[in-house]
């Protein structure tokens, strides 16, 4: 009888250990789910930041291009003014 009691105790101990392991795994699973949700939210925010930075970069590129074109236009206008001044000087001679 003592042997059966010992075996039952061993089985109960193993069962309790399994239940404890199961509870620990459930808790860990819940923690991991929460962590995943937080990471998903963080990724969502970072995607928004990336989108904003890409749009800002495009605007900066456009601005630089427009400044370059404006500088080129100024040079052309100045050159035309010089030519007009030369023509007026020849007419006054």
DSSP file (Angstrom, degrees, kcal/mol; ACC not computed):
  #  RESIDUE AA STRUCTURE BP1 BP2  ACC     N-H-->O    O-->H-N    N-H-->O    O-->H-N    TCO  KAPPA ALPHA  PHI   PSI    X-CA   Y-CA   Z-CA
    1    1 A X     >        0   0    0      0, 0.0     4,-2.2     0, 0.0     5,-0.2   0.000 360.0 360.0 360.0 -37.1    0.0    0.0    0.0
    2    2 A X  H  >  +     0   0    0      1,-0.2     4,-2.3     2,-0.2     5,-0.1   0.859 360.0  54.8 -62.4 -36.4    2.9    2.3    0.8
    3    3 A X  H  > S+     0   0    0      2,-0.2     4,-2.4     1,-0.2    -1,-0.2   0.894 108.1  48.5 -64.5 -42.1    4.2    1.8   -2.7
    4    4 A X  H  > S+     0   0    0      2,-0.2     4,-2.6     1,-0.2    -2,-0.2   0.911 110.9  50.8 -65.9 -41.8    0.9    2.9   -4.3
    5    5 A X  H  X S+     0   0    0     -4,-2.2     4,-2.4     1,-0.2    -2,-0.2   0.910 110.5  49.4 -61.9 -42.3    0.8    5.9   -2.0
    6    6 A X  H  X S+     0   0    0     -4,-2.3     4,-2.4     2,-0.2    -1,-0.2   0.911 111.4  49.0 -62.6 -42.8    4.3    6.9   -3.1
    7    7 A X  H  X S+     0   0    0     -4,-2.4     4,-2.6     2,-0.2    -2,-0.2   0.894 110.7  50.3 -65.6 -39.6    3.4    6.5   -6.7
    8    8 A X  H  X S+     0   0    0     -4,-2.6     4,-2.9     2,-0.2    -1,-0.2   0.913 110.7  49.8 -64.1 -42.1    0.3    8.6   -6.3
    9    9 A X  H  X S+     0   0    0     -4,-2.4     4,-2.8     2,-0.2    -2,-0.2   0.908 110.5  49.7 -62.4 -42.0    2.4   11.3   -4.6
   10   10 A X  H  X S+     0   0    0     -4,-2.4     4,-2.5     2,-0.2    -2,-0.2   0.926 112.9  47.1 -62.1 -44.9    4.9   11.2   -7.4
   11   11 A X  H  X S+     0   0    0     -4,-2.6     4,-2.8     2,-0.2    -2,-0.2   0.908 112.3  49.7 -64.1 -42.0    2.1   11.6   -9.9
   12   12 A X  H  X S+     0   0    0     -4,-2.9     4,-2.9     2,-0.2    -2,-0.2   0.912 111.2  49.6 -63.3 -42.2    0.5   14.4   -8.0
   13   13 A X  H  X S+     0   0    0     -4,-2.8     4,-2.4     2,-0.2    -2,-0.2   0.922 112.7  46.6 -62.1 -43.9    3.9   16.2   -7.7
   14   14 A X  H  X S+     0   0    0     -4,-2.5     4,-2.6     2,-0.2    -2,-0.2   0.905 113.0  50.0 -64.8 -40.9    4.4   15.8  -11.5
   15   15 A X  H  X S+     0   0    0     -4,-2.8     4,-2.6     2,-0.2    -2,-0.2   0.918 110.9  48.6 -63.8 -43.7    0.9   17.0  -12.1
   16   16 A X  H  X S+     0   0    0     -4,-2.9     4,-2.5     2,-0.2    -2,-0.2   0.887 111.2  50.8 -62.8 -38.8    1.4   20.0   -9.9
   17   17 A X  H  X S+     0   0    0     -4,-2.4     4,-2.8    -5,-0.2    -2,-0.2   0.918 110.6  49.0 -64.6 -42.6    4.6   20.8  -11.7
   18   18 A X  H  X S+     0   0    0     -4,-2.6     4,-2.6     2,-0.2    -2,-0.2   0.903 111.6  49.1 -62.8 -41.5    2.9   20.5  -15.0
   19   19 A X  H  X S+     0   0    0     -4,-2.6     4,-2.5     2,-0.2    -2,-0.2   0.923 112.2  48.6 -63.5 -43.5    0.1   22.8  -13.9
   20   20 A X  H  X S+     0   0    0     -4,-2.5     4,-2.5     2,-0.2    -2,-0.2   0.919 112.1  48.6 -62.1 -44.3    2.7   25.3  -12.6
   21   21 A X  H  X S+     0   0    0     -4,-2.8     4,-2.6     1,-0.2    -2,-0.2   0.901 110.6  52.0 -61.3 -41.0    4.6   25.1  -15.8
   22   22 A X  H  X S+     0   0    0     -4,-2.6     4,-2.3     2,-0.2    -2,-0.2   0.923 110.3  47.5 -62.3 -45.5    1.4   25.6  -17.7
   23   23 A X  H  X S+     0   0    0     -4,-2.5     4,-2.4     2,-0.2    -2,-0.2   0.917 112.3  50.0 -62.6 -43.8    0.5   28.7  -15.7
   24   24 A X  H  X S+     0   0    0     -4,-2.5     4,-2.5     1,-0.2    -2,-0.2   0.908 110.9  49.1 -61.6 -42.2    4.0   30.1  -16.1
   25   25 A X  H  X S+     0   0    0     -4,-2.6     4,-2.6     2,-0.2    -1,-0.2   0.885 109.8  51.4 -66.1 -38.2    3.8   29.6  -19.9
   26   26 A X  H  X S+     0   0    0     -4,-2.3     4,-2.5     2,-0.2    -2,-0.2   0.922 111.3  47.9 -63.2 -43.6    0.4   31.3  -20.1
   27   27 A X  H  X S+     0   0    0     -4,-2.4     4,-2.3     1,-0.2    -2,-0.2   0.913 112.7  48.3 -62.9 -42.5    1.7   34.3  -18.2
   28   28 A X  H  X S+     0   0    0     -4,-2.5     4,-2.6     2,-0.2    -2,-0.2   0.895 110.1  52.6 -65.0 -39.4    4.8   34.4  -20.5
   29   29 A X  H  X S+     0   0    0     -4,-2.6     4,-2.5     2,-0.2    -2,-0.2   0.929 109.7  48.5 -60.8 -46.3    2.5   34.2  -23.5
   30   30 A X  H  X S+     0   0    0     -4,-2.5     4,-2.2     1,-0.2    -2,-0.2   0.903 111.3  50.1 -62.0 -41.4    0.4   37.1  -22.3
   31   31 A X  H  X S+     0   0    0     -4,-2.3     4,-2.4     1,-0.2    -1,-0.2   0.923 111.4  48.7 -61.7 -44.2    3.5   39.1  -21.6
   32   32 A X  H  X S+     0   0    0     -4,-2.6     4,-2.6     2,-0.2    -2,-0.2   0.875 109.0  53.0 -65.6 -37.3    4.8   38.3  -25.1
   33   33 A X  H  X S+     0   0    0     -4,-2.5     4,-2.3     2,-0.2    -1,-0.2   0.924 110.5  47.4 -62.6 -44.0    1.5   39.3  -26.7
   34   34 A X  H  X S+     0   0    0     -4,-2.2     4,-2.3     2,-0.2    -2,-0.2   0.909 111.9  50.5 -62.9 -41.8    1.6   42.7  -24.9
   35   35 A X  H  X S+     0   0    0     -4,-2.4     4,-2.4     1,-0.2    -2,-0.2   0.911 109.6  50.6 -62.6 -42.7    5.2   43.2  -26.0
   36   36 A X  H  X S+     0   0    0     -4,-2.6     4,-2.5     2,-0.2    -1,-0.2   0.910 109.6  50.5 -62.2 -42.7    4.2   42.4  -29.6
   37   37 A X  H  X S+     0   0    0     -4,-2.3     4,-2.1     2,-0.2    -1,-0.2   0.908 110.7  49.1 -62.8 -42.0    1.4   44.9  -29.5
   38   38 A X  H  X S+     0   0    0     -4,-2.3     4,-2.3     1,-0.2    -1,-0.2   0.908 111.8  49.1 -63.3 -41.4    3.7   47.6  -28.1
   39   39 A X  H  X S+     0   0    0     -4,-2.4     4,-2.6     2,-0.2    -2,-0.2   0.884 108.6  53.0 -66.5 -38.4    6.2   46.8  -30.9
   40   40 A X  H  X S+     0   0    0     -4,-2.5     4,-2.3     2,-0.2    -1,-0.2   0.917 110.6  47.5 -61.3 -42.5    3.5   47.0  -33.5
   41   41 A X  H  X S+     0   0    0     -4,-2.1     4,-2.3     2,-0.2    -2,-0.2   0.899 111.3  50.7 -64.9 -40.9    2.5   50.4  -32.3
   42   42 A X  H  X S+     0   0    0     -4,-2.3     4,-2.4     2,-0.2    -2,-0.2   0.906 110.1  49.8 -63.8 -41.2    6.1   51.5  -32.2
   43   43 A X  H  X S+     0   0    0     -4,-2.6     4,-2.5     2,-0.2    -2,-0.2   0.905 108.5  53.3 -62.7 -41.8    6.5   50.3  -35.8
   44   44 A X  H  X S+     0   0    0     -4,-2.3     4,-1.8     1,-0.2    -2,-0.2   0.924 110.9  46.0 -59.9 -45.2    3.4   52.2  -36.8
   45   45 A X  H  X S+     0   0    0     -4,-2.3     4,-2.3     1,-0.2    -1,-0.2   0.898 111.6  51.5 -64.6 -40.9    4.7   55.4  -35.3
   46   46 A X  H  X S+     0   0    0     -4,-2.4     4,-2.7     1,-0.2    -1,-0.2   0.866 106.7  54.0 -66.4 -35.3    8.1   54.9  -36.9
   47   47 A X  H  X S+     0   0    0     -4,-2.5     4,-2.5     2,-0.2    -1,-0.2   0.904 108.5  49.7 -63.3 -40.0    6.5   54.4  -40.3
   48   48 A X  H  X S+     0   0    0     -4,-1.8     4,-2.5     2,-0.2    -2,-0.2   0.912 111.3  49.1 -63.7 -41.8    4.7   57.7  -39.9
   49   49 A X  H  X S+     0   0    0     -4,-2.3     4,-2.7     2,-0.2    -2,-0.2   0.916 111.1  49.5 -63.2 -42.8    8.0   59.4  -39.0
   50   50 A X  H  X S+     0   0    0     -4,-2.7     4,-2.7     2,-0.2    -2,-0.2   0.923 110.5  50.5 -61.9 -44.3    9.7   57.8  -42.0
   51   51 A X  H  X S+     0   0    0     -4,-2.5     4,-2.3     1,-0.2    -2,-0.2   0.924 111.6  48.0 -59.4 -45.4    6.9   59.1  -44.2
   52   52 A X  H  X S+     0   0    0     -4,-2.5     4,-2.6     1,-0.2    -2,-0.2   0.925 112.5  48.6 -61.2 -44.9    7.2   62.6  -42.8
   53   53 A X  H  X S+     0   0    0     -4,-2.7     4,-2.5     1,-0.2    -2,-0.2   0.881 110.3  51.3 -64.9 -37.7   11.0   62.6  -43.3
   54   54 A X  H  X S+     0   0    0     -4,-2.7     4,-2.3     2,-0.2    -1,-0.2   0.914 111.6  47.2 -65.2 -41.4   10.6   61.3  -46.9
   55   55 A X  H  X S+     0   0    0     -4,-2.3     4,-2.4     2,-0.2    -2,-0.2   0.910 112.5  49.8 -65.4 -40.8    8.1   64.1  -47.6
   56   56 A X  H  X S+     0   0    0     -4,-2.6     4,-2.4     1,-0.2    -2,-0.2   0.901 110.1  50.9 -62.7 -40.6   10.4   66.7  -46.0
   57   57 A X  H  X S+     0   0    0     -4,-2.5     4,-2.4     2,-0.2    -2,-0.2   0.905 109.4  50.3 -64.4 -41.6   13.4   65.3  -48.0
   58   58 A X  H  X S+     0   0    0     -4,-2.3     4,-2.7     2,-0.2    -2,-0.2   0.926 111.0  49.2 -61.3 -44.4   11.3   65.7  -51.2
   59   59 A X  H  X S+     0   0    0     -4,-2.4     4,-2.7     1,-0.2    -2,-0.2   0.905 111.0  49.7 -62.3 -40.8   10.4   69.2  -50.3
   60   60 A X  H  X S+     0   0    0     -4,-2.4     4,-2.5     2,-0.2    -1,-0.2   0.902 111.1  49.4 -64.3 -41.0   14.1   70.0  -49.6
   61   61 A X  H  X S+     0   0    0     -4,-2.4     4,-2.4     2,-0.2    -2,-0.2   0.918 112.2  47.8 -64.3 -43.8   15.1   68.6  -52.9
   62   62 A X  H  X S+     0   0    0     -4,-2.7     4,-2.7     2,-0.2    -2,-0.2   0.921 111.5  50.9 -62.3 -44.2   12.5   70.6  -54.7
   63   63 A X  H  X S+     0   0    0     -4,-2.7     4,-2.5     1,-0.2    -2,-0.2   0.926 110.7  48.4 -59.9 -46.2   13.5   73.7  -52.9
   64   64 A X  H  X S+     0   0    0     -4,-2.5     4,-2.3     1,-0.2    -1,-0.2   0.914 111.8  49.8 -60.8 -43.3   17.2   73.2  -53.8
   65   65 A X  H  X S+     0   0    0     -4,-2.4     4,-2.4     1,-0.2    -2,-0.2   0.914 111.3  48.6 -62.7 -43.5   16.2   72.6  -57.5
   66   66 A X  H  X S+     0   0    0     -4,-2.7     4,-2.6     2,-0.2    -2,-0.2   0.885 110.1  51.5 -65.2 -38.7   14.1   75.8  -57.6
   67   67 A X  H  X S+     0   0    0     -4,-2.5     4,-2.4     2,-0.2    -1,-0.2   0.918 110.1  49.6 -63.2 -42.8   16.9   77.8  -56.0
   68   68 A X  H  X S+     0   0    0     -4,-2.3     4,-2.2     1,-0.2    -2,-0.2   0.918 112.4  47.4 -61.6 -43.8   19.3   76.4  -58.7
   69   69 A X  H  X S+     0   0    0     -4,-2.4     4,-2.5     2,-0.2    -2,-0.2   0.896 111.0  51.6 -65.2 -39.7   16.9   77.3  -61.4
   70   70 A X  H  X S+     0   0    0     -4,-2.6     4,-2.6     2,-0.2    -2,-0.2   0.910 109.3  50.0 -63.6 -42.1   16.3   80.8  -59.9
   71   71 A X  H  X S+     0   0    0     -4,-2.4     4,-2.1     2,-0.2    -1,-0.2   0.914 111.5  48.6 -61.9 -42.7   20.1   81.4  -59.8
   72   72 A X  H  X S+     0   0    0     -4,-2.2     4,-2.1     1,-0.2    -2,-0.2   0.898 111.2  50.5 -64.1 -40.8   20.4   80.3  -63.5
   73   73 A X  H  X S+     0   0    0     -4,-2.5     4,-2.7     2,-0.2    -2,-0.2   0.905 108.4  52.4 -63.5 -41.9   17.5   82.6  -64.4
   74   74 A X  H  X S+     0   0    0     -4,-2.6     4,-2.7     1,-0.2     5,-0.2   0.917 108.8  50.3 -60.1 -43.4   19.1   85.5  -62.6
   75   75 A X  H  X S+     0   0    0     -4,-2.1     4,-2.2     1,-0.2    -1,-0.2   0.921 111.7  47.9 -60.7 -44.0   22.4   84.9  -64.6
   76   76 A X  H  X S+     0   0    0     -4,-2.1     4,-2.4     2,-0.2    -2,-0.2   0.910 112.1  49.0 -64.6 -42.1   20.4   84.9  -67.9
   77   77 A X  H  X S+     0   0    0     -4,-2.7     4,-2.5     2,-0.2    -2,-0.2   0.919 111.2  49.9 -63.8 -43.7   18.5   88.1  -67.0
   78   78 A X  H  X S+     0   0    0     -4,-2.7     4,-2.2     1,-0.2    -1,-0.2   0.895 110.5  50.4 -61.7 -39.7   21.8   89.8  -66.0
   79   79 A X  H  X S+     0   0    0     -4,-2.2     4,-2.1    -5,-0.2    -1,-0.2   0.916 110.7  48.8 -64.5 -43.0   23.3   88.7  -69.3
   80   80 A X  H  X S+     0   0    0     -4,-2.4     4,-2.6     1,-0.2    -2,-0.2   0.893 109.4  52.8 -64.1 -39.5   20.3   90.0  -71.3
   81   81 A X  H  X S+     0   0    0     -4,-2.5     4,-2.8     2,-0.2    -1,-0.2   0.915 108.4  50.5 -62.1 -42.6   20.5   93.4  -69.4
   82   82 A X  H  X S+     0   0    0     -4,-2.2     4,-2.3     2,-0.2    -1,-0.2   0.912 110.9  49.0 -61.3 -42.0   24.2   93.7  -70.3
   83   83 A X  H  X S+     0   0    0     -4,-2.1     4,-2.3     2,-0.2    -2,-0.2   0.915 111.6  48.8 -64.4 -42.0   23.4   93.0  -74.0
   84   84 A X  H  X S+     0   0    0     -4,-2.6     4,-2.6     1,-0.2    -2,-0.2   0.914 110.1  52.0 -63.0 -42.4   20.6   95.6  -73.9
   85   85 A X  H  X S+     0   0    0     -4,-2.8     4,-2.4     1,-0.2    -2,-0.2   0.896 109.3  50.2 -60.5 -40.3   22.9   98.1  -72.3
   86   86 A X  H  X S+     0   0    0     -4,-2.3     4,-2.3     2,-0.2    -1,-0.2   0.923 110.6  49.4 -63.1 -43.9   25.5   97.5  -75.0
   87   87 A X  H  X S+     0   0    0     -4,-2.3     4,-2.0     1,-0.2    -2,-0.2   0.915 111.7  48.2 -62.9 -42.8   22.8   98.0  -77.7
   88   88 A X  H  X S+     0   0    0     -4,-2.6     4,-1.6     1,-0.2    -1,-0.2   0.888 110.1  52.7 -64.3 -39.0   21.6  101.3  -76.0
   89   89 A X  H  X S+     0   0    0     -4,-2.4     4,-0.7     1,-0.2    -1,-0.2   0.896 109.4  48.9 -63.8 -39.8   25.3  102.5  -75.8
   90   90 A X  H >< S+     0   0    0     -4,-2.3     3,-0.5     1,-0.2    -1,-0.2   0.872 109.8  52.2 -67.9 -36.5   25.7  101.8  -79.6
   91   91 A X  H 3< S+     0   0    0     -4,-2.0    -1,-0.2     1,-0.2    -2,-0.2   0.829 107.3  52.4 -68.3 -30.4   22.5  103.7  -80.4
   92   92 A X  H 3<        0   0    0     -4,-1.6    -1,-0.2     1,-0.2    -2,-0.2   0.650 360.0 360.0 -79.7 -15.5   23.7  106.7  -78.4
   93   93 A X    <<        0   0    0     -4,-0.7    -1,-0.2    -3,-0.5    -2,-0.1   0.492 360.0 360.0 -71.9 360.0   27.1  106.8  -80.3
